[in-house]
Amino acid sequence: MGTALFAVFGALIVVFQVSALERANRPTCVPGFESELLVFRVSREHLRPGMRLGKVGFTDCTERTVILVSTDDSRFTVKADGTLTVNREVVLHKGHRNFFIHSWDSHGHKITVPVSVVHPEHHRGKHHHGAHTNFNIQHHSTEVDSINNTENATEPQVPVLHFPKSGGGLRRRKRDWVIPPLSVTENKRGTYPLKVAQIRSSDDKLKKIFYSITGPGADLHPVNRFTMDRETGYLYVTQPLDREEIASYTFLAHAVSDGAGQAEDPMEIIVNVIDQNDNKPYFT
C-alpha cells in the first residue's frame, strides 16, 4: 500500500514539475502598443484624405480579433486592421503633427501611446533640432515610412549597427565608428521575443555571413536574456527587463564568413535598460 501511494505521489510531483516548466517556458505577454512612442515619417507636408501612414501594433494578449483603437485627433483614424490613415486633409506647417492613440485591453484598462507624424525634410537646412524636439525619443520608439501600400510597415523598424571597418583611414575616422548604446524600456509591453536592433557586415552582399553574440546576457549569466538570429543578425530581447536588477548589458557581436572564419572584428554592443517612469515620452 505504501509503495503504491509513493508511486502515485511521485507521479503527481513529476506532472507538477512538468507543468511548472511549461509555464516557465511560455512567452511572456504584456498588453499594450508595440512601442512607447510611434513615429510615422512622411515625404510631403500636405497629407490627403485616405493616405495610409503605416500600421499601429497593439496586443491585448488574447485571441480577440476585434480591438477598439481610437485617436484624439479627428484628422487621423485607425482602421480595423490597425492601419493609420488620414481622415481629413492635414498640412504639416511645422513639419510634424502630434496626437495620441488609445486602446483598451481585455480587462477594460485604457492604454495610450503618443504619436507623431513627421516630415523630416521640413527642417533640413534650418537651424532647428528637427521635428523631434517636442518629445523625448529613444531607440524604443517605432518609426515607419509612409508609403502608398503598407506591406513593409507591418513590423517596427529597428536600429542597424554596422561593423566598423579596420585598416586604411580608420584612425582618422575613429569617431565615425562609435557604436551608440541601444535602449530598452524596462517591463516593455508586447509579445516576447522583441526585436531590438540588427547588426550588418559590409561583406554580406559578397558572401554568406553568420552572426552571433557572446557575453553577459547572451551566453553568460544571465543566459539568453538576448539572442541573435544567426542569418539575419537581428538582436532580440527574450523577456521583460528590470533596471533594478541590471541597468546595462554589454556583450560582443560576431560575424563569421561561411567556410572562411572571422569576417569582422568583434563589435561591442551596450544595451541600457531605461526606467519606465523616467523615460515616458512627452509633448510640450
C-alpha positions as CSV (number, residue, x, y, z in Angstrom):
1,M,0.0,0.0,0.0
2,G,2.8,2.4,1.0
3,T,4.7,1.7,-2.3
4,A,1.5,2.3,-4.3
5,L,0.9,5.7,-2.5
6,F,4.5,6.7,-3.1
7,A,4.2,5.9,-6.8
8,V,1.1,8.0,-7.0
9,F,2.6,10.9,-5.2
10,G,5.8,10.6,-7.3
11,A,3.7,10.7,-10.5
12,L,1.9,13.8,-9.2
13,I,5.2,15.5,-8.4
14,V,6.5,14.8,-11.9
15,V,3.3,16.1,-13.5
16,F,3.6,19.2,-11.3
17,Q,7.2,19.8,-12.3
18,V,6.4,19.4,-16.0
19,S,3.5,21.8,-15.8
20,A,5.6,24.4,-13.9
21,L,8.4,24.0,-16.6
22,E,5.8,24.5,-19.4
23,R,4.5,27.7,-17.7
24,A,8.0,29.0,-17.2
25,N,8.8,28.5,-20.9
26,R,5.7,30.2,-22.2
27,P,6.3,33.5,-23.9
28,T,5.6,36.5,-21.6
29,C,3.0,38.8,-23.0
30,V,2.2,42.3,-21.6
31,P,-0.8,44.1,-23.1
32,G,0.0,47.3,-24.9
33,F,1.3,49.0,-28.0
34,E,4.4,47.8,-29.8
35,S,6.4,50.9,-28.5
36,E,6.3,53.7,-26.0
37,L,6.1,56.2,-28.9
38,L,5.1,55.8,-32.6
39,V,6.7,58.0,-35.2
40,F,5.3,57.9,-38.8
41,R,7.6,59.6,-41.3
42,V,6.0,61.1,-44.5
43,S,7.6,62.5,-47.6
44,R,5.3,65.5,-48.0
45,E,3.7,68.3,-45.9
46,H,0.3,68.0,-47.5
47,L,-1.5,64.8,-46.4
48,R,-4.6,63.9,-48.4
49,P,-7.6,62.0,-47.1
50,G,-7.2,58.3,-47.5
51,M,-3.4,58.4,-47.3
52,R,-2.1,55.4,-45.4
53,L,0.7,56.1,-42.9
54,G,1.5,52.7,-41.6
55,K,0.4,50.1,-39.1
56,V,-0.3,50.6,-35.4
57,G,0.7,47.4,-33.5
58,F,-1.3,46.5,-30.4
59,T,-1.7,43.3,-28.4
60,D,-4.0,42.5,-25.5
61,C,-2.6,39.0,-25.1
62,T,-5.9,37.3,-26.0
63,E,-7.3,35.8,-29.1
64,R,-9.7,38.7,-29.8
65,T,-9.8,39.7,-33.4
66,V,-11.5,43.0,-33.0
67,I,-9.8,45.6,-30.8
68,L,-11.1,49.1,-30.4
69,V,-8.4,51.7,-31.3
70,S,-9.2,55.5,-31.4
71,T,-7.3,58.8,-31.8
72,D,-7.8,62.2,-30.1
73,D,-7.3,63.9,-33.5
74,S,-10.2,63.6,-35.9
75,R,-7.9,64.2,-38.8
76,F,-6.5,60.7,-38.4
77,T,-8.2,57.3,-37.9
78,V,-7.1,53.8,-37.3
79,K,-8.8,51.1,-39.4
80,A,-9.9,47.7,-38.1
81,D,-6.6,46.1,-39.4
82,G,-4.5,48.7,-37.5
83,T,-3.7,50.9,-40.4
84,L,-3.3,54.6,-39.5
85,T,-4.9,56.7,-42.3
86,V,-5.6,60.4,-42.9
87,N,-9.2,61.1,-42.4
88,R,-9.2,64.8,-43.4
89,E,-6.6,67.0,-45.2
90,V,-3.6,67.8,-43.0
91,V,-0.9,70.3,-43.6
92,L,2.3,69.9,-41.5
93,H,3.1,73.6,-41.2
94,K,5.7,72.9,-38.5
95,G,6.9,69.7,-40.1
96,H,5.1,67.4,-37.6
97,R,1.7,66.7,-36.0
98,N,1.4,65.2,-32.5
99,F,-1.5,63.4,-31.1
100,F,-2.5,60.3,-29.0
101,I,-3.9,56.9,-29.9
102,H,-5.9,54.9,-27.3
103,S,-6.9,51.3,-26.9
104,W,-8.3,49.1,-24.2
105,D,-7.1,45.7,-23.0
106,S,-9.4,42.7,-22.3
107,H,-10.0,44.0,-18.7
108,G,-11.1,47.4,-19.9
109,H,-8.0,49.2,-18.9
110,K,-7.2,52.2,-21.2
111,I,-3.7,52.2,-22.8
112,T,-2.4,55.4,-24.5
113,V,0.5,55.9,-26.8
114,P,1.8,59.3,-28.1
115,V,2.1,59.5,-31.9
116,S,4.0,61.9,-34.2
117,V,3.6,62.3,-38.0
118,V,6.8,63.8,-39.1
119,H,8.0,65.4,-42.4
120,P,11.9,65.2,-41.9
121,E,12.7,67.4,-44.9
122,H,10.8,70.3,-43.4
123,H,13.7,71.3,-41.0
124,R,16.6,70.3,-43.2
125,G,18.9,73.3,-43.7
126,K,17.3,75.3,-40.9
127,H,18.8,76.0,-37.5
128,H,16.4,73.6,-35.7
129,H,16.9,70.3,-33.9
130,G,14.4,68.7,-36.1
131,A,10.8,67.7,-35.8
132,H,11.6,65.5,-32.8
133,T,12.2,68.5,-30.4
134,N,8.7,68.3,-28.9
135,F,9.2,64.9,-27.2
136,N,11.8,62.5,-25.9
137,I,12.6,59.7,-28.4
138,Q,14.7,56.7,-27.6
139,H,15.5,53.6,-29.5
140,H,12.4,52.0,-28.2
141,S,10.2,54.3,-30.4
142,T,8.8,52.9,-33.7
143,E,9.5,54.8,-36.9
144,V,7.5,53.9,-40.0
145,D,8.0,55.4,-43.5
146,S,4.7,56.4,-45.1
147,I,4.1,54.7,-48.5
148,N,1.2,54.1,-50.8
149,N,1.0,50.5,-49.6
150,T,1.7,49.2,-46.1
151,E,3.1,45.8,-46.7
152,N,6.5,46.9,-45.3
153,A,5.0,48.7,-42.4
154,T,3.7,45.7,-40.5
155,E,6.6,45.5,-38.1
156,P,8.6,48.2,-36.5
157,Q,12.0,49.3,-37.9
158,V,15.0,48.9,-35.6
159,P,18.5,50.5,-35.5
160,V,21.0,48.9,-37.8
161,L,24.6,48.6,-36.4
162,H,27.4,48.2,-39.0
163,F,30.7,46.6,-38.1
164,P,33.5,49.2,-38.2
165,K,36.0,48.5,-41.0
166,S,39.6,48.1,-39.9
167,G,42.5,49.3,-42.0
168,G,43.0,52.4,-44.0
169,G,41.6,55.6,-42.7
170,L,40.1,54.1,-39.5
171,R,42.4,56.0,-37.2
172,R,41.5,59.3,-38.9
173,R,37.8,58.5,-38.8
174,K,37.7,56.9,-35.4
175,R,34.7,59.0,-34.2
176,D,32.7,57.8,-37.1
177,W,32.8,54.2,-35.7
178,V,31.5,54.9,-32.2
179,I,28.6,52.5,-31.8
180,P,25.8,54.2,-29.8
181,P,24.2,52.3,-27.0
182,L,20.8,50.8,-27.5
183,S,17.9,51.4,-25.1
184,V,15.2,49.1,-24.0
185,T,12.5,50.2,-21.6
186,E,12.1,48.0,-18.5
187,N,8.9,45.9,-18.4
188,K,8.4,46.7,-22.1
189,R,4.9,45.7,-23.4
190,G,4.4,43.2,-26.2
191,T,4.9,39.5,-27.0
192,Y,8.5,38.3,-26.5
193,P,11.0,37.9,-28.0
194,L,11.1,41.5,-29.1
195,K,13.3,42.8,-31.9
196,V,15.8,45.4,-30.6
197,A,18.3,46.0,-33.4
198,Q,20.1,44.4,-36.4
199,I,23.9,44.1,-37.0
200,R,25.2,44.0,-40.5
201,S,28.6,43.2,-42.1
202,S,29.6,45.2,-45.2
203,D,30.6,41.9,-46.8
204,D,27.1,40.3,-46.5
205,K,26.4,41.1,-50.2
206,L,29.6,39.3,-51.3
207,K,29.5,36.2,-49.1
208,K,27.3,34.3,-46.6
209,I,27.7,35.8,-43.1
210,F,26.6,34.2,-39.8
211,Y,26.1,36.4,-36.7
212,S,26.2,35.7,-33.0
213,I,26.6,37.4,-29.6
214,T,28.7,36.4,-26.6
215,G,29.0,37.8,-23.0
216,P,26.7,38.6,-20.0
217,G,23.1,38.4,-21.0
218,A,23.9,36.2,-24.0
219,D,25.9,33.0,-23.4
220,L,27.0,34.1,-19.9
221,H,24.8,34.8,-16.8
222,P,22.1,35.8,-17.1
223,V,22.0,33.5,-20.1
224,N,19.7,34.1,-23.0
225,R,18.3,37.5,-22.0
226,F,19.4,38.5,-25.5
227,T,19.6,36.3,-28.6
228,M,20.6,36.8,-32.2
229,D,19.3,35.3,-35.4
230,R,22.2,33.6,-37.0
231,E,21.4,34.5,-40.5
232,T,19.7,37.9,-40.4
233,G,21.7,39.5,-37.5
234,Y,18.5,40.6,-35.7
235,L,19.0,41.1,-32.0
236,Y,16.1,40.1,-29.7
237,V,15.4,40.6,-26.0
238,T,13.6,37.5,-24.8
239,Q,11.9,38.7,-21.6
240,P,10.9,41.9,-19.7
241,L,14.0,43.6,-18.2
242,D,14.3,45.0,-14.7
243,R,16.6,48.1,-14.3
244,E,16.9,47.5,-10.6
245,E,18.4,44.1,-11.3
246,I,20.7,45.0,-14.2
247,A,20.9,48.6,-15.5
248,S,23.1,47.8,-18.5
249,Y,24.2,44.9,-20.6
250,T,27.5,44.8,-22.6
251,F,28.3,41.9,-25.0
252,L,30.1,41.3,-28.2
253,A,28.6,40.8,-31.7
254,H,30.5,38.5,-34.1
255,A,30.4,38.0,-37.9
256,V,31.8,34.8,-39.4
257,S,32.1,34.2,-43.1
258,D,30.8,30.8,-44.2
259,G,33.8,28.5,-44.5
260,A,36.3,31.3,-44.2
261,G,36.3,32.1,-40.4
262,Q,36.0,35.6,-38.8
263,A,34.8,38.2,-41.2
264,E,34.8,41.2,-38.9
265,D,36.5,42.2,-35.6
266,P,34.0,41.7,-32.7
267,M,31.8,44.7,-32.1
268,E,30.8,45.8,-28.6
269,I,27.1,46.3,-28.0
270,I,25.7,48.1,-25.0
271,V,22.1,47.9,-24.1
272,N,20.8,50.3,-21.4
273,V,17.7,49.5,-19.5
274,I,15.6,52.6,-19.3
275,D,13.5,53.3,-16.2
276,Q,9.8,53.1,-17.2
277,N,8.8,56.1,-15.1
278,D,11.8,58.3,-16.1
279,N,11.5,57.7,-19.8
280,K,7.9,58.2,-20.8
281,P,7.7,60.3,-24.0
282,Y,6.0,63.6,-23.5
283,F,4.6,66.5,-25.5
284,T,5.2,70.2,-24.9
